[in-house]
Amino acid sequence: MNDVAVVIPARYRSSRYPAKPLAPLVGATGVAKPLIQRSWECARAVVDADAIWVATDDERIADAVRSFGGQVVMTSEDCANGTERCADALDRLGTMPEILVNLQGDAPLTPAHVVTALVDALRRDDAVAMTTPALRCARSTYAHLVADQAQGRVGGTTVVFGADHRALYFSKRVIPHLPPAAAQAEFPPVHLHLGVYAYRPEALRRYMALGISQLEELEGLEQLRFLAGGVPVGVVPFDPIAWDAIELNNPTDVAPIEAILKSRGIA
């Protein structure tokens, strides 16, 4: 993976959870670490530390990253989303890895093998602009998504894709709709989209050239810009893993994430 770099986009302002990258998460040893550090440690399981950059426009986040020895690239305040921030970071760094991985800063439970599989899939398929994971939901994950939806919260993003593993749509709603019998299955046929992408540098340039799409604005999902522009997105499906890969989207997600960190022995 020497030709792979990881960028973790992080912003301070968030309508659902302001200052989220600095939110403390307590692990198995009882030590609290900010979310951005746990995301950095997640990336560290895949590539060397000198290939990881936190991209932010906020000095508070930058100071937190430097305090645990991470690298920072300061990006524009005008970046509309994490993909734009990755494109901006790539321009500012001046480096041109074969593949750039965007590990969202709110997905500290992303398994390392998922990132590796995305990179491998992108190398095999020149036709897609990027690859991204779809994790088959366990019943507990599905229940978490549905409960958040019922309360008017966004608990995660779901994705549907075709037999060719090309994305059809991403949504902050739980898709597809399930009849009661399917919803009660041990593994309901719903795929959770994990917040990680693998791109080639030219895909980021193409993304910036497309401009913001209506679907992207309505759903608040950056990856929909590719689909709205007719650019194929490769989906790499995974069977359920041994833990719920919950993203930190709301303050109510802190407790279940901490419980998973402790159960997995993550310091």
Phi, psi and omega in degrees: 000025181293340181263017182242133173242151178244129173243130178250101179286137182215129177234150183280320183279130177209130182293326182274328186207081179302143179065024184305318182301338181262002180297128181284138176234125183270129181260199188295334182270000182085003180271134177269132174233144178294153180308319183296326177290320179293326176292320178297318179294328175297315178294326182296338178285351185248314183229168177293155184301327183285358176253012181244132178228135169267124181256119183212166174243012187239126183292333178294319176292317179301317179297320179296320180293315180296330182293333176256013173089015179274165178262144182236141167237122181279129185240173185292147173290346185273359179297126185281338183198181183294325180292318175298323180292324176295318178297317179296317180298318181299318178297319184286325181287329181076002177269155182224077177294160177296321181224137175246130178257128174261104177260106184301140185289357179250020183236063186286353181260011180295123180291142181300324183293337177293315180297315179301318180294324178297315180298315180298319180293321179294321178296330182278340189232100181286347186279341183262149180282327180203168174235150183208151187269149173234117185256120178300130184286135161283165182300323181294321178294315179300317180298322178297315181296315182293320180296317177297318180298319181295331180268004180081015178256158173261112182267347181167175180250139176247160184221145170240146185213161183272181180296339179273006180063029171262136181297135173263319179192150172241145179208151171277353167275162178277113179234149355284169172296137180246135169291162186307319183296317180292325181292336181268000181294158178299322177232087181302148182283059176233137182247124176278130176272119177275146187280067177212140181224148171241126180232158161272152182305324181294334178293323178293321177296320179295321179300314181295326181289333183292322184080160185296135179260163179294317180299319178301317180292318183294315183275338187070034182236114187297328185292343179291343176297320177299311183295318180296331179271006178075020181263123183291138178243125179276132178252130178253107183279147179227146171290161178305143177263179187282359178215158177283118182277066184286136173271154177271091180258330183223157177305332180291348179278347185299310184299311179295326177293316178299322179297322179290319177303316182291318181294333180267000178071027181274119183291000000 
